[in-house]
Amino acid sequence: MSAIKLIVGLANPGSQYQDTRHNAGAWFVEQLSHQYSIPLSADSKHFGLTGRGIIHQRDVRLLIPTTFMNLSGKAVASLAQFFKLEPEQILVAHDELDINPGEIRLKKGGGHGGHNGLRDIIDKLGNQKNFYRLRVGIGHPGDKSKVTGFVLGKPSSKERQNIDEANDEAVRSIDDIISGHHDKAMQYLHSLKATD
């Protein structure tokens, strides 16, 4: 069982993007940062906001890249190389179109599914896909041509509440996630349903 040593939340930088759906992964890391009193500070060497702290007796680093989404791999690879982390020791939280707001999924490996942040991370890690992903549901606009505007738009207050509640549940499961009890975390998280 591989323990998670780096937790990444994907986002676009800047105040104009902070409340948009594409930043749902970063909202998870912000909740972790708050819950475990791990301050995030600008780290130009690693192209992001970083923090280090103890979560359930484990030494964990947090990262929100401050590159744009399609350059997320630059920050992830920088930290991974510097601290000699294997892909299996990395968890990437990101927005997921194929899951409804209020639902959240944990998985290991796989492709990028058209997500530009994941695409760049896979590329910058030397085509290694074996990192864990926390897929934060944001829903789908129903038409492929509307996806860009949708992910760069703000969720309704109810959608945001559902997303935040799903992220809260993932924070509650973080002990199992980072300690390698992934099946237990999946069983719990995958049973969650969005509230109307």
C-alpha positions in Angstrom: 0.0 0.0 0.0 1.5 3.3 -1.0 1.1 6.3 1.3 0.2 9.6 -0.2 2.9 12.3 0.4 1.7 15.0 -2.0 -1.9 16.3 -2.4 -2.5 18.6 -5.3 -5.5 20.7 -6.0 -5.9 21.9 -9.6 -7.0 25.4 -10.4 -6.5 28.5 -12.6 -4.7 31.3 -10.8 -6.2 34.7 -10.1 -9.2 36.1 -8.4 -11.3 36.0 -11.6 -11.1 32.2 -11.5 -11.1 31.3 -7.8 -14.9 30.6 -7.7 -15.2 28.8 -11.0 -15.9 25.1 -11.4 -12.5 24.4 -12.8 -11.0 25.2 -9.4 -13.0 22.6 -7.5 -9.8 20.5 -6.9 -8.2 23.5 -5.3 -11.2 24.0 -3.0 -10.5 20.5 -1.6 -6.9 21.4 -0.8 -8.0 24.7 0.7 -10.4 22.8 3.0 -7.6 20.4 4.0 -5.3 23.3 4.6 -8.0 24.9 6.9 -8.9 21.6 8.7 -5.3 20.7 9.5 -3.9 24.2 10.0 -1.4 23.8 7.1 -0.8 27.3 5.8 -0.3 27.6 2.0 2.3 30.1 0.8 3.6 31.2 -2.6 6.6 29.0 -3.6 8.1 30.4 -6.8 10.6 27.5 -6.9 7.8 25.0 -7.3 5.3 27.2 -9.3 2.5 27.1 -6.8 1.1 27.6 -3.3 2.6 25.0 -1.1 2.4 23.8 2.5 3.7 21.0 4.7 2.1 19.6 7.8 1.0 16.5 9.7 -2.3 14.8 8.8 -3.1 11.7 10.9 0.6 11.3 12.0 1.8 11.5 8.4 4.0 14.1 6.9 2.1 15.5 3.9 2.7 18.3 1.4 -0.1 20.3 -0.2 0.2 22.1 -3.6 -2.1 24.4 -5.6 -0.3 25.1 -8.9 -0.3 28.8 -9.8 0.5 28.1 -13.4 -2.6 28.0 -15.6 -4.5 24.7 -15.7 -2.9 23.4 -18.9 0.6 23.8 -17.3 -0.2 22.1 -14.0 2.4 19.4 -14.5 5.2 22.0 -14.2 4.5 22.4 -10.5 3.6 18.8 -9.8 6.8 17.4 -11.5 8.9 20.1 -9.8 7.9 18.9 -6.4 7.9 15.2 -7.3 11.4 15.4 -8.6 12.7 17.6 -5.7 11.3 15.3 -3.0 11.9 12.1 -5.0 8.2 11.1 -5.0 6.7 8.3 -7.0 3.5 8.8 -8.9 1.7 6.4 -6.5 2.5 8.9 -3.7 0.6 11.7 -5.4 -3.1 12.5 -5.1 -4.5 15.1 -7.6 -7.9 16.6 -6.8 -9.6 17.9 -9.9 -13.0 18.9 -11.3 -14.9 16.1 -13.1 -17.6 16.8 -15.7 -18.9 13.2 -15.7 -19.9 13.3 -12.0 -22.7 15.4 -10.5 -22.0 18.2 -8.0 -22.1 16.6 -4.5 -20.5 13.3 -5.7 -16.8 12.5 -5.5 -14.7 9.6 -6.7 -11.3 8.2 -5.9 -9.3 6.3 -8.5 -5.8 5.3 -9.4 -4.3 5.8 -12.8 -6.1 6.1 -16.1 -6.1 8.6 -18.9 -6.7 12.4 -18.7 -10.3 12.2 -20.0 -9.8 15.5 -21.9 -8.8 17.3 -18.7 -6.0 19.7 -19.6 -4.5 19.7 -16.1 -4.3 15.9 -15.9 -3.0 15.8 -19.5 -0.1 18.1 -18.6 0.7 16.2 -15.3 0.9 12.9 -17.1 3.1 14.5 -19.7 5.5 16.2 -17.2 5.7 13.0 -15.1 7.2 11.3 -18.2 3.9 9.7 -19.3 3.4 8.1 -15.9 -0.3 7.8 -15.1 -0.2 5.9 -11.9 -1.0 8.8 -9.5 -4.3 8.9 -7.6 -7.1 11.2 -8.6 -9.9 12.7 -6.4 -12.6 13.5 -9.0 -14.8 16.3 -7.7 -18.1 16.3 -9.5 -19.2 19.5 -11.2 -21.8 18.2 -13.6 -21.9 18.6 -17.4 -23.6 21.4 -19.4 -25.0 18.7 -21.8 -23.3 19.9 -24.9 -19.6 19.4 -25.7 -19.4 22.9 -27.3 -20.5 24.5 -24.0 -17.8 22.8 -21.8 -15.2 25.5 -21.8 -17.6 28.2 -20.7 -19.1 25.9 -18.2 -15.9 24.9 -16.4 -14.8 28.6 -16.4 -18.2 29.7 -15.0 -19.4 29.8 -11.4 -21.6 27.1 -10.0 -25.0 28.0 -8.6 -25.1 28.4 -4.8 -26.7 25.0 -4.5 -24.1 23.4 -6.7 -21.3 25.0 -4.8 -22.9 23.8 -1.5 -23.0 20.3 -2.9 -19.4 20.4 -4.1 -18.2 21.8 -0.8 -20.1 19.0 1.1 -18.5 16.4 -1.1 -15.1 17.9 -0.5 -15.8 17.8 3.2 -16.6 14.1 3.0 -13.2 13.6 1.3 -11.5 15.5 4.0 -13.2 13.2 6.5 -11.8 10.2 4.6 -8.3 11.6 4.3 -6.8 9.2 6.8 -7.8 6.2 4.7 -6.8 8.0 1.5 -3.3 8.9 2.6 -2.5 5.8 4.5 -3.2 3.5 1.6 -6.6 2.2 2.6 -8.0 3.2 -0.7 -10.6 0.6 -1.0 -12.2 1.7 2.2 -12.1 5.3 1.1 -13.6 4.4 -2.3 -16.4 2.4 -0.7 -17.4 5.3 1.5 -17.0 8.1 -1.0 -18.6 6.3 -3.9 -21.7 5.7 -1.8 -22.4 9.5 -1.4 -25.2 11.0 -3.4 -25.8 14.7 -4.1 -28.7 16.2 -2.1 -31.5 18.0 -4.0 
